[in-house]
Amino acid sequence: MKAKSTATNGTAKAGRSEPAVKQDRLLQRIGYNCRQATMVMGPPFARRMAKLGIRRMEFAVLMLVRDNEQINQKTLAEVLHVAPPNLNLVLDRLESVGWLGRYRNPLDKRSQFLRLTPRGVRKCESAEQASIEVENECTAALSAEESRELVRLLRKVHLVD
């Protein structure tokens, strides 16, 4: 899948009469390139998740809850960089559709663990497969090694303490 743009590196696309947009300096910036990649990958990802009845944030929640036994809402909110009340709205929806359950922490009655229901696990697996397909489509220009390197470098940026 290719980005839709009138110009990439200061040259107009063939057959277009509008002037080229110089992006040379911006294309040297990590943030700009991350944003542009998000603009390419985001819409197909959202469409694929919508077919499954899942919103973007819900996908991340399903994946994290599935992979982290006994995770609580506070920890999940911190990992996702979301305010707890906003996350609560997502959790309420996932619970209402039967994909997630909240269970009292036996050691601390004030907190609850989050767990996927069997339906939630199946939905998460379907969504994960769909996300892999979207990533593969959107990164078709990269080799497998380049994809792994891109993930490694991005993780190095966002996992810094």
Summary of the structure (lengths in Angstrom):
residues: 161
radius of gyration: 19.6
end to end distance: 33.7
largest distance: 68.0
contacts: 398
relative contact order: 0.11
helix: 58%
strand: 12%
